[in-house]
Amino acid sequence: MPASMVETYRAMAYNNAWANHRLLAACAALTPEAFAATRTSFFPSLAATLNHNLTIDWFYVDALEGGDLGPRAWDVVVPCPAIDDLRREQAAVDRRLIAVCEALTEAALGETVHVNRIRRVQVERRDRLLLHLFQHQTHHRGQAHAMLAGTSVRPPQLDEFFSIGEAPLRAAEFAELGWTEETIWGPGAS
């Protein structure tokens, strides 16, 4: 039986958190100087790119939770210059996004979310806002992945989506995250 849309969004939230976990774990092997070093991309460093992902997550996840944080989310451009702080904060907002997706219903996907833009309130369907957020994360992780390739640290593979045959390859990372295959796919997932 095909997955429902709700199950698909939940899986996307878990995949997003897993990709962040993988990428930030690789970045943790860099020196603080290498993490902050100027590089070629839309944002000028790994630190700036990955902090941008964090602040935008704060912005959208807050809106999905019914909050009105708005652009105050990025008052500080690089709120976590140290990788350990960034890993902690990104994992926290990833857990919040997973909780948002765990609480979804089919009806809730079509409901509207109010996004505080300071001068206006954007009204957006929840499913479209989630898709935008996942695409945003993927886009900037790709940029960070390319920047990481220019360092001494090998970039992790990020282009997987939980294929059944590769479950053993991610088991250790899932254990670090406190997950199992059943956490994402339900009983009998393996």
mmCIF file of the C-alpha atoms, coordinates in Angstrom:
data_MODEL
# 
_entry.id   MODEL 
# 
loop_
_atom_site.group_PDB 
_atom_site.id 
_atom_site.type_symbol 
_atom_site.label_atom_id 
_atom_site.label_alt_id 
_atom_site.label_comp_id 
_atom_site.label_asym_id 
_atom_site.label_entity_id 
_atom_site.label_seq_id 
_atom_site.pdbx_PDB_ins_code 
_atom_site.Cartn_x 
_atom_site.Cartn_y 
_atom_site.Cartn_z 
_atom_site.occupancy 
_atom_site.B_iso_or_equiv 
_atom_site.pdbx_formal_charge 
_atom_site.auth_seq_id 
_atom_site.auth_comp_id 
_atom_site.auth_asym_id 
_atom_site.auth_atom_id 
_atom_site.pdbx_PDB_model_num 
ATOM 1   C CA . MET A 1 1   ? 0.000  0.000  0.000  1.00 0.00 ? 1   MET A CA 1 
ATOM 2   C CA . PRO A 1 2   ? 1.456  3.425  -0.898 1.00 0.00 ? 2   PRO A CA 1 
ATOM 3   C CA . ALA A 1 3   ? 2.311  5.834  1.870  1.00 0.00 ? 3   ALA A CA 1 
ATOM 4   C CA . SER A 1 4   ? -0.214 8.529  2.655  1.00 0.00 ? 4   SER A CA 1 
ATOM 5   C CA . MET A 1 5   ? 0.748  12.160 2.191  1.00 0.00 ? 5   MET A CA 1 
ATOM 6   C CA . VAL A 1 6   ? 1.047  12.510 5.972  1.00 0.00 ? 6   VAL A CA 1 
ATOM 7   C CA . GLU A 1 7   ? 3.460  9.563  6.108  1.00 0.00 ? 7   GLU A CA 1 
ATOM 8   C CA . THR A 1 8   ? 5.460  11.091 3.261  1.00 0.00 ? 8   THR A CA 1 
ATOM 9   C CA . TYR A 1 9   ? 5.825  14.446 5.030  1.00 0.00 ? 9   TYR A CA 1 
ATOM 10  C CA . ARG A 1 10  ? 6.842  12.660 8.225  1.00 0.00 ? 10  ARG A CA 1 
ATOM 11  C CA . ALA A 1 11  ? 9.491  10.698 6.347  1.00 0.00 ? 11  ALA A CA 1 
ATOM 12  C CA . MET A 1 12  ? 10.739 13.926 4.752  1.00 0.00 ? 12  MET A CA 1 
ATOM 13  C CA . ALA A 1 13  ? 11.108 15.519 8.197  1.00 0.00 ? 13  ALA A CA 1 
ATOM 14  C CA . TYR A 1 14  ? 13.140 12.562 9.440  1.00 0.00 ? 14  TYR A CA 1 
ATOM 15  C CA . ASN A 1 15  ? 15.240 12.538 6.269  1.00 0.00 ? 15  ASN A CA 1 
ATOM 16  C CA . ASN A 1 16  ? 15.885 16.269 6.682  1.00 0.00 ? 16  ASN A CA 1 
ATOM 17  C CA . ALA A 1 17  ? 17.093 15.749 10.262 1.00 0.00 ? 17  ALA A CA 1 
ATOM 18  C CA . TRP A 1 18  ? 19.253 12.799 9.234  1.00 0.00 ? 18  TRP A CA 1 
ATOM 19  C CA . ALA A 1 19  ? 20.893 14.797 6.415  1.00 0.00 ? 19  ALA A CA 1 
ATOM 20  C CA . ASN A 1 20  ? 21.561 17.691 8.805  1.00 0.00 ? 20  ASN A CA 1 
ATOM 21  C CA . HIS A 1 21  ? 23.034 15.249 11.322 1.00 0.00 ? 21  HIS A CA 1 
ATOM 22  C CA . ARG A 1 22  ? 25.340 13.744 8.683  1.00 0.00 ? 22  ARG A CA 1 
ATOM 23  C CA . LEU A 1 23  ? 26.503 17.070 7.273  1.00 0.00 ? 23  LEU A CA 1 
ATOM 24  C CA . LEU A 1 24  ? 27.094 18.728 10.636 1.00 0.00 ? 24  LEU A CA 1 
ATOM 25  C CA . ALA A 1 25  ? 28.952 15.654 11.921 1.00 0.00 ? 25  ALA A CA 1 
ATOM 26  C CA . ALA A 1 26  ? 31.313 15.975 8.967  1.00 0.00 ? 26  ALA A CA 1 
ATOM 27  C CA . CYS A 1 27  ? 31.734 19.709 9.604  1.00 0.00 ? 27  CYS A CA 1 
ATOM 28  C CA . ALA A 1 28  ? 32.611 18.944 13.217 1.00 0.00 ? 28  ALA A CA 1 
ATOM 29  C CA . ALA A 1 29  ? 35.864 17.424 11.933 1.00 0.00 ? 29  ALA A CA 1 
ATOM 30  C CA . LEU A 1 30  ? 36.954 20.851 10.642 1.00 0.00 ? 30  LEU A CA 1 
ATOM 31  C CA . THR A 1 31  ? 38.963 23.298 12.674 1.00 0.00 ? 31  THR A CA 1 
ATOM 32  C CA . PRO A 1 32  ? 36.977 26.364 13.789 1.00 0.00 ? 32  PRO A CA 1 
ATOM 33  C CA . GLU A 1 33  ? 39.027 28.386 11.291 1.00 0.00 ? 33  GLU A CA 1 
ATOM 34  C CA . ALA A 1 34  ? 38.164 26.059 8.405  1.00 0.00 ? 34  ALA A CA 1 
ATOM 35  C CA . PHE A 1 35  ? 34.483 26.090 9.363  1.00 0.00 ? 35  PHE A CA 1 
ATOM 36  C CA . ALA A 1 36  ? 34.445 29.917 9.287  1.00 0.00 ? 36  ALA A CA 1 
ATOM 37  C CA . ALA A 1 37  ? 36.794 30.309 6.294  1.00 0.00 ? 37  ALA A CA 1 
ATOM 38  C CA . THR A 1 38  ? 35.634 32.296 3.269  1.00 0.00 ? 38  THR A CA 1 
ATOM 39  C CA . ARG A 1 39  ? 34.489 30.034 0.448  1.00 0.00 ? 39  ARG A CA 1 
ATOM 40  C CA . THR A 1 40  ? 32.660 30.405 -2.846 1.00 0.00 ? 40  THR A CA 1 
ATOM 41  C CA . SER A 1 41  ? 28.886 30.032 -2.631 1.00 0.00 ? 41  SER A CA 1 
ATOM 42  C CA . PHE A 1 42  ? 25.759 32.082 -2.001 1.00 0.00 ? 42  PHE A CA 1 
ATOM 43  C CA . PHE A 1 43  ? 26.802 32.594 1.635  1.00 0.00 ? 43  PHE A CA 1 
ATOM 44  C CA . PRO A 1 44  ? 30.520 33.184 2.231  1.00 0.00 ? 44  PRO A CA 1 
ATOM 45  C CA . SER A 1 45  ? 31.326 30.221 4.499  1.00 0.00 ? 45  SER A CA 1 
ATOM 46  C CA . LEU A 1 46  ? 30.135 26.909 5.819  1.00 0.00 ? 46  LEU A CA 1 
ATOM 47  C CA . ALA A 1 47  ? 29.299 28.615 9.119  1.00 0.00 ? 47  ALA A CA 1 
ATOM 48  C CA . ALA A 1 48  ? 27.205 31.287 7.404  1.00 0.00 ? 48  ALA A CA 1 
ATOM 49  C CA . THR A 1 49  ? 25.400 28.816 5.127  1.00 0.00 ? 49  THR A CA 1 
ATOM 50  C CA . LEU A 1 50  ? 24.519 26.348 7.860  1.00 0.00 ? 50  LEU A CA 1 
ATOM 51  C CA . ASN A 1 51  ? 23.526 29.089 10.297 1.00 0.00 ? 51  ASN A CA 1 
ATOM 52  C CA . HIS A 1 52  ? 21.237 30.464 7.580  1.00 0.00 ? 52  HIS A CA 1 
ATOM 53  C CA . ASN A 1 53  ? 19.547 27.061 7.404  1.00 0.00 ? 53  ASN A CA 1 
ATOM 54  C CA . LEU A 1 54  ? 19.143 27.150 11.178 1.00 0.00 ? 54  LEU A CA 1 
ATOM 55  C CA . THR A 1 55  ? 17.600 30.619 11.351 1.00 0.00 ? 55  THR A CA 1 
ATOM 56  C CA . ILE A 1 56  ? 15.217 29.905 8.483  1.00 0.00 ? 56  ILE A CA 1 
ATOM 57  C CA . ASP A 1 57  ? 14.185 26.701 10.248 1.00 0.00 ? 57  ASP A CA 1 
ATOM 58  C CA . TRP A 1 58  ? 13.502 28.727 13.400 1.00 0.00 ? 58  TRP A CA 1 
ATOM 59  C CA . PHE A 1 59  ? 11.394 31.112 11.291 1.00 0.00 ? 59  PHE A CA 1 
ATOM 60  C CA . TYR A 1 60  ? 9.263  28.523 9.494  1.00 0.00 ? 60  TYR A CA 1 
ATOM 61  C CA . VAL A 1 61  ? 8.982  25.924 12.247 1.00 0.00 ? 61  VAL A CA 1 
ATOM 62  C CA . ASP A 1 62  ? 7.778  28.641 14.600 1.00 0.00 ? 62  ASP A CA 1 
ATOM 63  C CA . ALA A 1 63  ? 5.098  29.614 12.058 1.00 0.00 ? 63  ALA A CA 1 
ATOM 64  C CA . LEU A 1 64  ? 4.108  25.954 11.605 1.00 0.00 ? 64  LEU A CA 1 
ATOM 65  C CA . GLU A 1 65  ? 3.741  25.732 15.392 1.00 0.00 ? 65  GLU A CA 1 
ATOM 66  C CA . GLY A 1 66  ? 1.450  28.788 15.370 1.00 0.00 ? 66  GLY A CA 1 
ATOM 67  C CA . GLY A 1 67  ? 4.043  31.289 16.607 1.00 0.00 ? 67  GLY A CA 1 
ATOM 68  C CA . ASP A 1 68  ? 4.811  34.790 15.386 1.00 0.00 ? 68  ASP A CA 1 
ATOM 69  C CA . LEU A 1 69  ? 8.615  34.930 15.688 1.00 0.00 ? 69  LEU A CA 1 
ATOM 70  C CA . GLY A 1 70  ? 8.961  36.246 12.172 1.00 0.00 ? 70  GLY A CA 1 
ATOM 71  C CA . PRO A 1 71  ? 12.195 37.835 10.934 1.00 0.00 ? 71  PRO A CA 1 
ATOM 72  C CA . ARG A 1 72  ? 13.481 38.185 14.492 1.00 0.00 ? 72  ARG A CA 1 
ATOM 73  C CA . ALA A 1 73  ? 14.690 34.615 13.804 1.00 0.00 ? 73  ALA A CA 1 
ATOM 74  C CA . TRP A 1 74  ? 17.632 36.029 11.887 1.00 0.00 ? 74  TRP A CA 1 
ATOM 75  C CA . ASP A 1 75  ? 18.418 39.085 13.998 1.00 0.00 ? 75  ASP A CA 1 
ATOM 76  C CA . VAL A 1 76  ? 21.860 37.537 14.463 1.00 0.00 ? 76  VAL A CA 1 
ATOM 77  C CA . VAL A 1 77  ? 23.229 36.338 11.108 1.00 0.00 ? 77  VAL A CA 1 
ATOM 78  C CA . VAL A 1 78  ? 25.471 33.652 12.606 1.00 0.00 ? 78  VAL A CA 1 
ATOM 79  C CA . PRO A 1 79  ? 23.967 32.804 15.997 1.00 0.00 ? 79  PRO A CA 1 
ATOM 80  C CA . CYS A 1 80  ? 26.097 29.668 16.361 1.00 0.00 ? 80  CYS A CA 1 
ATOM 81  C CA . PRO A 1 81  ? 29.652 30.277 15.107 1.00 0.00 ? 81  PRO A CA 1 
ATOM 82  C CA . ALA A 1 82  ? 30.884 27.149 16.944 1.00 0.00 ? 82  ALA A CA 1 
ATOM 83  C CA . ILE A 1 83  ? 29.942 23.869 15.270 1.00 0.00 ? 83  ILE A CA 1 
ATOM 84  C CA . ASP A 1 84  ? 28.979 22.175 18.553 1.00 0.00 ? 84  ASP A CA 1 
ATOM 85  C CA . ASP A 1 85  ? 26.446 24.915 19.284 1.00 0.00 ? 85  ASP A CA 1 
ATOM 86  C CA . LEU A 1 86  ? 25.132 24.747 15.728 1.00 0.00 ? 86  LEU A CA 1 
ATOM 87  C CA . ARG A 1 87  ? 24.739 20.973 15.915 1.00 0.00 ? 87  ARG A CA 1 
ATOM 88  C CA . ARG A 1 88  ? 22.804 21.256 19.173 1.00 0.00 ? 88  ARG A CA 1 
ATOM 89  C CA . GLU A 1 89  ? 20.499 24.013 17.909 1.00 0.00 ? 89  GLU A CA 1 
ATOM 90  C CA . GLN A 1 90  ? 19.905 22.373 14.518 1.00 0.00 ? 90  GLN A CA 1 
ATOM 91  C CA . ALA A 1 91  ? 19.058 19.051 16.184 1.00 0.00 ? 91  ALA A CA 1 
ATOM 92  C CA . ALA A 1 92  ? 16.586 20.855 18.463 1.00 0.00 ? 92  ALA A CA 1 
ATOM 93  C CA . VAL A 1 93  ? 14.755 22.565 15.612 1.00 0.00 ? 93  VAL A CA 1 
ATOM 94  C CA . ASP A 1 94  ? 14.849 19.321 13.588 1.00 0.00 ? 94  ASP A CA 1 
ATOM 95  C CA . ARG A 1 95  ? 13.066 17.599 16.500 1.00 0.00 ? 95  ARG A CA 1 
ATOM 96  C CA . ARG A 1 96  ? 10.477 20.386 16.499 1.00 0.00 ? 96  ARG A CA 1 
ATOM 97  C CA . LEU A 1 97  ? 9.913  19.941 12.756 1.00 0.00 ? 97  LEU A CA 1 
ATOM 98  C CA . ILE A 1 98  ? 9.533  16.197 13.217 1.00 0.00 ? 98  ILE A CA 1 
ATOM 99  C CA . ALA A 1 99  ? 6.972  16.858 15.974 1.00 0.00 ? 99  ALA A CA 1 
ATOM 100 C CA . VAL A 1 100 ? 5.052  19.184 13.620 1.00 0.00 ? 100 VAL A CA 1 
ATOM 101 C CA . CYS A 1 101 ? 4.996  16.450 10.978 1.00 0.00 ? 101 CYS A CA 1 
ATOM 102 C CA . GLU A 1 102 ? 4.151  13.715 13.491 1.00 0.00 ? 102 GLU A CA 1 
ATOM 103 C CA . ALA A 1 103 ? 1.054  15.734 14.464 1.00 0.00 ? 103 ALA A CA 1 
ATOM 104 C CA . LEU A 1 104 ? -0.121 16.140 10.851 1.00 0.00 ? 104 LEU A CA 1 
ATOM 105 C CA . THR A 1 105 ? -3.423 14.847 9.563  1.00 0.00 ? 105 THR A CA 1 
ATOM 106 C CA . GLU A 1 106 ? -4.559 14.780 5.953  1.00 0.00 ? 106 GLU A CA 1 
ATOM 107 C CA . ALA A 1 107 ? -6.907 17.678 6.714  1.00 0.00 ? 107 ALA A CA 1 
ATOM 108 C CA . ALA A 1 108 ? -4.150 19.683 8.419  1.00 0.00 ? 108 ALA A CA 1 
ATOM 109 C CA . LEU A 1 109 ? -1.994 19.544 5.278  1.00 0.00 ? 109 LEU A CA 1 
ATOM 110 C CA . GLY A 1 110 ? -4.507 21.778 3.475  1.00 0.00 ? 110 GLY A CA 1 
ATOM 111 C CA . GLU A 1 111 ? -4.952 24.212 6.360  1.00 0.00 ? 111 GLU A CA 1 
ATOM 112 C CA . THR A 1 112 ? -3.343 27.622 6.331  1.00 0.00 ? 112 THR A CA 1 
ATOM 113 C CA . VAL A 1 113 ? -0.330 28.807 8.288  1.00 0.00 ? 113 VAL A CA 1 
ATOM 114 C CA . HIS A 1 114 ? 0.246  32.460 9.134  1.00 0.00 ? 114 HIS A CA 1 
ATOM 115 C CA . VAL A 1 115 ? 3.839  33.561 8.589  1.00 0.00 ? 115 VAL A CA 1 
ATOM 116 C CA . ASN A 1 116 ? 4.846  36.815 10.272 1.00 0.00 ? 116 ASN A CA 1 
ATOM 117 C CA . ARG A 1 117 ? 6.745  38.911 7.728  1.00 0.00 ? 117 ARG A CA 1 
ATOM 118 C CA . ILE A 1 118 ? 6.679  42.028 10.016 1.00 0.00 ? 118 ILE A CA 1 
ATOM 119 C CA . ARG A 1 119 ? 5.021  44.322 7.423  1.00 0.00 ? 119 ARG A CA 1 
ATOM 120 C CA . ARG A 1 120 ? 2.515  41.676 6.386  1.00 0.00 ? 120 ARG A CA 1 
ATOM 121 C CA . VAL A 1 121 ? 1.272  38.236 7.320  1.00 0.00 ? 121 VAL A CA 1 
ATOM 122 C CA . GLN A 1 122 ? 1.787  35.628 4.629  1.00 0.00 ? 122 GLN A CA 1 
ATOM 123 C CA . VAL A 1 123 ? -1.002 33.052 4.530  1.00 0.00 ? 123 VAL A CA 1 
ATOM 124 C CA . GLU A 1 124 ? 0.227  29.775 3.079  1.00 0.00 ? 124 GLU A CA 1 
ATOM 125 C CA . ARG A 1 125 ? -1.037 26.210 2.918  1.00 0.00 ? 125 ARG A CA 1 
ATOM 126 C CA . ARG A 1 126 ? 0.773  23.962 5.382  1.00 0.00 ? 126 ARG A CA 1 
ATOM 127 C CA . ASP A 1 127 ? 1.752  21.379 2.742  1.00 0.00 ? 127 ASP A CA 1 
ATOM 128 C CA . ARG A 1 128 ? 3.269  24.040 0.492  1.00 0.00 ? 128 ARG A CA 1 
ATOM 129 C CA . LEU A 1 129 ? 5.138  25.666 3.366  1.00 0.00 ? 129 LEU A CA 1 
ATOM 130 C CA . LEU A 1 130 ? 6.597  22.300 4.383  1.00 0.00 ? 130 LEU A CA 1 
ATOM 131 C CA . LEU A 1 131 ? 7.677  21.578 0.814  1.00 0.00 ? 131 LEU A CA 1 
ATOM 132 C CA . HIS A 1 132 ? 9.313  24.994 0.632  1.00 0.00 ? 132 HIS A CA 1 
ATOM 133 C CA . LEU A 1 133 ? 11.163 24.384 3.897  1.00 0.00 ? 133 LEU A CA 1 
ATOM 134 C CA . PHE A 1 134 ? 12.446 20.957 2.811  1.00 0.00 ? 134 PHE A CA 1 
ATOM 135 C CA . GLN A 1 135 ? 13.559 22.372 -0.556 1.00 0.00 ? 135 GLN A CA 1 
ATOM 136 C CA . HIS A 1 136 ? 15.300 25.293 1.170  1.00 0.00 ? 136 HIS A CA 1 
ATOM 137 C CA . GLN A 1 137 ? 17.233 22.938 3.430  1.00 0.00 ? 137 GLN A CA 1 
ATOM 138 C CA . THR A 1 138 ? 18.226 20.681 0.526  1.00 0.00 ? 138 THR A CA 1 
ATOM 139 C CA . HIS A 1 139 ? 19.382 23.647 -1.559 1.00 0.00 ? 139 HIS A CA 1 
ATOM 140 C CA . HIS A 1 140 ? 21.681 25.094 1.093  1.00 0.00 ? 140 HIS A CA 1 
ATOM 141 C CA . ARG A 1 141 ? 22.941 21.696 2.291  1.00 0.00 ? 141 ARG A CA 1 
ATOM 142 C CA . GLY A 1 142 ? 24.035 21.145 -1.304 1.00 0.00 ? 142 GLY A CA 1 
ATOM 143 C CA . GLN A 1 143 ? 25.975 24.385 -1.238 1.00 0.00 ? 143 GLN A CA 1 
ATOM 144 C CA . ALA A 1 144 ? 27.574 23.435 2.084  1.00 0.00 ? 144 ALA A CA 1 
ATOM 145 C CA . HIS A 1 145 ? 28.367 19.981 0.690  1.00 0.00 ? 145 HIS A CA 1 
ATOM 146 C CA . ALA A 1 146 ? 30.230 21.574 -2.228 1.00 0.00 ? 146 ALA A CA 1 
ATOM 147 C CA . MET A 1 147 ? 32.135 23.914 0.118  1.00 0.00 ? 147 MET A CA 1 
ATOM 148 C CA . LEU A 1 148 ? 33.057 20.976 2.342  1.00 0.00 ? 148 LEU A CA 1 
ATOM 149 C CA . ALA A 1 149 ? 34.525 19.236 -0.714 1.00 0.00 ? 149 ALA A CA 1 
ATOM 150 C CA . GLY A 1 150 ? 37.139 21.999 -0.797 1.00 0.00 ? 150 GLY A CA 1 
ATOM 151 C CA . THR A 1 151 ? 38.405 21.057 2.663  1.00 0.00 ? 151 THR A CA 1 
ATOM 152 C CA . SER A 1 152 ? 40.326 18.115 4.067  1.00 0.00 ? 152 SER A CA 1 
ATOM 153 C CA . VAL A 1 153 ? 37.034 16.536 5.244  1.00 0.00 ? 153 VAL A CA 1 
ATOM 154 C CA . ARG A 1 154 ? 35.206 14.218 2.865  1.00 0.00 ? 154 ARG A CA 1 
ATOM 155 C CA . PRO A 1 155 ? 31.584 15.318 2.383  1.00 0.00 ? 155 PRO A CA 1 
ATOM 156 C CA . PRO A 1 156 ? 29.028 12.723 3.479  1.00 0.00 ? 156 PRO A CA 1 
ATOM 157 C CA . GLN A 1 157 ? 26.560 11.196 1.066  1.00 0.00 ? 157 GLN A CA 1 
ATOM 158 C CA . LEU A 1 158 ? 23.329 13.175 1.329  1.00 0.00 ? 158 LEU A CA 1 
ATOM 159 C CA . ASP A 1 159 ? 21.387 12.041 -1.728 1.00 0.00 ? 159 ASP A CA 1 
ATOM 160 C CA . GLU A 1 160 ? 19.743 8.990  -0.192 1.00 0.00 ? 160 GLU A CA 1 
ATOM 161 C CA . PHE A 1 161 ? 16.185 8.606  0.943  1.00 0.00 ? 161 PHE A CA 1 
ATOM 162 C CA . PHE A 1 162 ? 15.880 5.702  3.328  1.00 0.00 ? 162 PHE A CA 1 
ATOM 163 C CA . SER A 1 163 ? 16.010 2.829  0.844  1.00 0.00 ? 163 SER A CA 1 
ATOM 164 C CA . ILE A 1 164 ? 15.230 -0.477 2.563  1.00 0.00 ? 164 ILE A CA 1 
ATOM 165 C CA . GLY A 1 165 ? 18.374 -2.196 1.311  1.00 0.00 ? 165 GLY A CA 1 
ATOM 166 C CA . GLU A 1 166 ? 20.625 0.395  2.943  1.00 0.00 ? 166 GLU A CA 1 
ATOM 167 C CA . ALA A 1 167 ? 19.070 0.324  6.413  1.00 0.00 ? 167 ALA A CA 1 
ATOM 168 C CA . PRO A 1 168 ? 22.157 -1.366 7.907  1.00 0.00 ? 168 PRO A CA 1 
ATOM 169 C CA . LEU A 1 169 ? 24.343 1.470  6.587  1.00 0.00 ? 169 LEU A CA 1 
ATOM 170 C CA . ARG A 1 170 ? 22.437 4.081  8.581  1.00 0.00 ? 170 ARG A CA 1 
ATOM 171 C CA . ALA A 1 171 ? 21.767 2.046  11.731 1.00 0.00 ? 171 ALA A CA 1 
ATOM 172 C CA . ALA A 1 172 ? 24.603 3.644  13.731 1.00 0.00 ? 172 ALA A CA 1 
ATOM 173 C CA . GLU A 1 173 ? 23.458 7.173  12.827 1.00 0.00 ? 173 GLU A CA 1 
ATOM 174 C CA . PHE A 1 174 ? 19.871 6.292  13.646 1.00 0.00 ? 174 PHE A CA 1 
ATOM 175 C CA . ALA A 1 175 ? 21.050 4.992  17.022 1.00 0.00 ? 175 ALA A CA 1 
ATOM 176 C CA . GLU A 1 176 ? 22.818 8.330  17.628 1.00 0.00 ? 176 GLU A CA 1 
ATOM 177 C CA . LEU A 1 177 ? 19.537 10.072 16.838 1.00 0.00 ? 177 LEU A CA 1 
ATOM 178 C CA . GLY A 1 178 ? 17.489 7.683  18.992 1.00 0.00 ? 178 GLY A CA 1 
ATOM 179 C CA . TRP A 1 179 ? 15.593 6.274  16.010 1.00 0.00 ? 179 TRP A CA 1 
ATOM 180 C CA . THR A 1 180 ? 14.942 2.915  14.417 1.00 0.00 ? 180 THR A CA 1 
ATOM 181 C CA . GLU A 1 181 ? 13.479 2.112  11.010 1.00 0.00 ? 181 GLU A CA 1 
ATOM 182 C CA . GLU A 1 182 ? 10.193 1.548  12.829 1.00 0.00 ? 182 GLU A CA 1 
ATOM 183 C CA . THR A 1 183 ? 10.317 5.101  14.221 1.00 0.00 ? 183 THR A CA 1 
ATOM 184 C CA . ILE A 1 184 ? 9.888  6.375  10.675 1.00 0.00 ? 184 ILE A CA 1 
ATOM 185 C CA . TRP A 1 185 ? 8.082  3.625  8.824  1.00 0.00 ? 185 TRP A CA 1 
ATOM 186 C CA . GLY A 1 186 ? 6.083  1.894  11.555 1.00 0.00 ? 186 GLY A CA 1 
ATOM 187 C CA . PRO A 1 187 ? 5.969  -1.759 12.647 1.00 0.00 ? 187 PRO A CA 1 
ATOM 188 C CA . GLY A 1 188 ? 7.463  -4.254 10.219 1.00 0.00 ? 188 GLY A CA 1 
ATOM 189 C CA . ALA A 1 189 ? 9.477  -1.551 8.468  1.00 0.00 ? 189 ALA A CA 1 
ATOM 190 C CA . SER A 1 190 ? 12.650 -3.603 7.986  1.00 0.00 ? 190 SER A CA 1 
# 
